[in-house]
Amino acid sequence: MKKQTAYILVAALIVLQLYSLVKINSLQSRVENTNNTINSVENRLDNQINSIYQNVDQKLEAQASFIHNSSTKVGKLDIATLTVPITFTIEPKIVMETMSVSLDFNGEIVRLEKSGLQYSTTKNFEISDRISPKIIMEDNGVKNIEEHMGLRVSNIKEQVFPYIFARFSGQSSYGSNEYRAKGHLDIDYKPSQENNPFIDMKYVIKVDDEIIKETPVVLEKDGGLGGTFTLDIDDKYSINDGQ
């Protein structure tokens, strides 16, 4: 009888321990979930606080700025020189008859022409240039210098050149001085930010800067919005050692 009672007590203790372990695991899971929720709330609060500080800083900068508005307009690409004209327009908060406005392009000072309440100028840039001029406003010997986001042009190429991306799907091999490729090109394309579309397109193979194959690609009418198409590839051509 005593042994049977002892077995029952041991079994009860084991059940209680298992129950306790389940409860402890459940409690740990709840604690982890609570901690994750707290961390998520803290991160959201930090992001909101940072956003508030950023908005306040931007408003303070806007209030302290002498500029009401500024903008740029990218012109037509010169294919021969790979340069583009960019027009800069500035509208100060206060315009005086005796005030002059200039832009400092890394030490090159360009004076802007006044038209009404705005000042503007047009200057040519290479497509690789990154532009962030300083504004110089001078009136009766008092000079103010500041930068303005509206005059920054970080990537001229993206604005003037259409976008294209091609992915090759298929097989390629090289042996006995012969290269083979069979499959297709999936091509995505769209006009540039300045709405410059592709005029024509060609599939070109070059070896050591020599064109060995050139195939015109017929673009479907896309309304100037771009699109996607597939180009079948079945190429075989000779390549000498070292090419």
C-alpha positions in Angstrom: 0.0 0.0 0.0 2.8 2.4 0.9 4.6 1.6 -2.4 1.5 2.2 -4.3 1.0 5.5 -2.6 4.6 6.5 -3.3 4.2 5.6 -7.0 1.1 7.8 -7.1 2.9 10.7 -5.4 5.8 10.3 -7.8 3.5 10.3 -10.8 1.7 13.3 -9.4 5.0 15.1 -9.0 6.0 14.3 -12.6 2.6 15.6 -13.9 3.0 18.7 -11.8 6.5 19.3 -13.2 5.3 18.8 -16.7 2.5 21.2 -16.1 4.9 23.7 -14.6 7.2 23.4 -17.6 4.3 24.0 -20.0 3.2 27.0 -18.0 6.8 28.3 -17.8 7.2 27.9 -21.5 3.9 29.6 -22.1 4.9 32.4 -19.8 8.3 32.8 -21.5 6.6 33.0 -24.9 4.2 35.6 -23.6 7.0 37.6 -22.1 8.9 37.4 -25.4 5.8 38.5 -27.3 5.4 41.4 -24.8 9.0 42.4 -25.2 8.7 42.3 -29.0 5.6 44.4 -28.8 7.3 46.9 -26.5 10.3 47.1 -28.9 8.0 47.6 -31.9 6.2 50.4 -30.1 9.5 52.0 -29.1 10.8 51.8 -32.7 7.6 53.4 -34.0 7.8 56.1 -31.3 11.5 56.7 -32.2 10.6 56.9 -35.9 7.7 59.3 -35.2 10.0 61.5 -32.9 12.7 61.5 -35.6 10.1 62.5 -38.2 8.8 65.3 -36.0 12.3 66.6 -35.4 13.0 66.4 -39.2 9.8 68.2 -40.0 10.6 70.9 -37.4 14.2 71.3 -38.8 12.9 71.6 -42.3 10.4 74.2 -41.3 13.0 76.1 -39.3 15.4 76.0 -42.3 12.6 77.2 -44.6 11.8 80.1 -42.3 15.4 81.0 -42.0 16.0 80.7 -45.8 16.0 83.8 -48.0 14.6 81.6 -50.9 10.9 81.1 -51.4 11.3 78.6 -54.2 13.9 77.1 -56.5 13.8 74.7 -59.5 15.7 73.2 -62.3 14.7 72.2 -65.9 16.8 69.8 -67.9 16.9 70.6 -71.6 17.6 68.5 -74.7 20.7 66.3 -74.9 23.4 67.2 -77.4 24.4 63.9 -78.9 27.6 65.2 -80.3 29.0 66.6 -77.0 27.0 64.6 -74.5 26.0 67.7 -72.7 22.6 69.1 -71.6 21.5 72.6 -70.9 19.9 73.0 -67.4 17.9 76.1 -66.5 18.0 77.2 -62.8 15.2 79.4 -61.5 15.2 81.1 -58.1 12.4 83.1 -56.4 13.7 84.9 -53.3 11.3 85.8 -50.5 12.1 89.5 -50.8 13.1 91.1 -54.2 14.9 94.4 -54.2 15.7 96.4 -57.3 19.4 96.6 -56.3 19.7 92.9 -55.4 21.8 90.5 -57.5 21.6 86.7 -57.5 24.4 84.4 -58.6 25.2 80.7 -58.4 28.5 79.2 -57.3 29.3 76.0 -59.3 32.4 74.9 -57.4 34.1 78.3 -57.7 32.6 79.3 -61.1 30.2 82.2 -60.4 27.3 82.6 -62.8 25.1 85.7 -62.5 21.3 85.1 -62.9 19.0 87.3 -65.0 16.0 88.9 -63.3 12.5 88.5 -64.7 9.7 89.8 -62.5 10.1 88.2 -59.1 12.4 85.4 -60.4 16.0 85.0 -61.3 17.2 82.4 -63.8 20.1 81.2 -65.9 20.9 78.3 -68.3 24.2 76.5 -68.2 25.5 73.4 -70.1 26.7 70.3 -68.1 28.2 66.9 -69.0 25.9 64.0 -68.3 28.2 62.7 -65.6 28.1 65.9 -63.6 26.6 66.1 -60.1 25.1 69.5 -59.5 24.6 71.3 -56.2 25.3 75.0 -56.5 25.4 77.6 -53.8 23.1 80.6 -54.0 24.7 84.0 -53.6 22.4 87.0 -53.0 23.9 90.4 -52.6 22.3 93.8 -51.9 24.1 97.0 -51.0 27.2 95.2 -50.0 25.4 92.6 -47.8 26.0 89.1 -49.1 24.0 86.0 -48.2 25.0 82.5 -49.2 22.9 79.3 -48.9 22.1 76.0 -50.6 18.7 74.9 -51.7 17.4 71.4 -52.4 15.5 72.5 -55.5 18.7 73.2 -57.4 20.3 69.8 -56.9 20.6 67.4 -59.8 22.3 64.2 -58.7 21.9 62.0 -61.8 21.6 63.7 -65.2 21.7 60.3 -67.1 18.5 59.1 -65.4 16.7 62.3 -66.5 17.9 62.3 -70.2 18.4 58.6 -71.1 15.6 56.1 -71.4 15.8 53.0 -69.1 16.4 49.5 -70.4 17.2 46.2 -68.7 17.7 42.8 -70.4 17.8 39.3 -68.9 19.2 36.4 -70.9 17.5 33.0 -70.4 18.9 30.0 -72.2 22.2 28.2 -72.8 25.6 29.4 -73.9 28.9 27.5 -74.5 32.4 28.0 -75.9 34.6 25.4 -77.5 36.9 25.0 -80.5 37.1 28.8 -80.9 33.3 29.0 -81.4 30.8 30.7 -79.1 27.2 29.6 -79.1 24.1 31.1 -77.4 20.5 29.9 -77.7 17.6 31.3 -75.7 15.9 34.6 -75.4 16.3 38.1 -74.0 13.5 39.5 -71.8 13.7 43.3 -72.1 12.1 46.0 -70.0 12.2 49.6 -71.2 10.7 52.9 -70.4 11.2 56.6 -71.3 13.5 58.9 -69.2 12.3 61.2 -66.5 12.2 63.9 -69.2 10.0 61.6 -71.4 12.7 60.9 -73.9 11.7 57.6 -75.5 13.7 55.1 -77.5 13.7 56.1 -81.2 15.1 52.8 -82.5 16.8 49.7 -80.9 19.3 47.2 -82.2 20.7 43.9 -81.0 24.5 44.2 -81.4 27.3 41.8 -80.8 30.8 43.2 -80.5 34.1 41.4 -80.2 37.1 43.6 -79.3 35.1 46.7 -80.2 34.3 45.2 -83.7 30.6 44.7 -84.6 30.1 41.2 -85.9 26.4 41.2 -85.8 23.7 43.9 -85.8 20.0 43.2 -85.8 17.3 45.9 -85.8 14.6 45.4 -83.1 11.1 46.4 -84.0 9.5 48.3 -81.1 5.8 47.9 -80.6 3.7 51.1 -80.3 3.5 51.7 -76.5 2.2 55.3 -76.3 5.5 56.5 -75.0 5.0 54.6 -71.7 7.6 51.8 -72.4 6.9 48.1 -72.1 8.4 44.6 -72.2 9.2 42.2 -75.1 11.2 39.1 -75.8 13.9 38.7 -78.4 14.8 35.2 -79.5 18.6 34.5 -79.6 20.3 31.8 -81.7 23.9 32.9 -82.2 27.0 31.1 -83.3 30.3 32.8 -84.2 34.0 32.3 -84.1 36.3 33.8 -81.5 40.1 33.6 -81.7 42.3 32.9 -78.7 42.6 36.0 -76.5 39.4 37.7 -77.7 
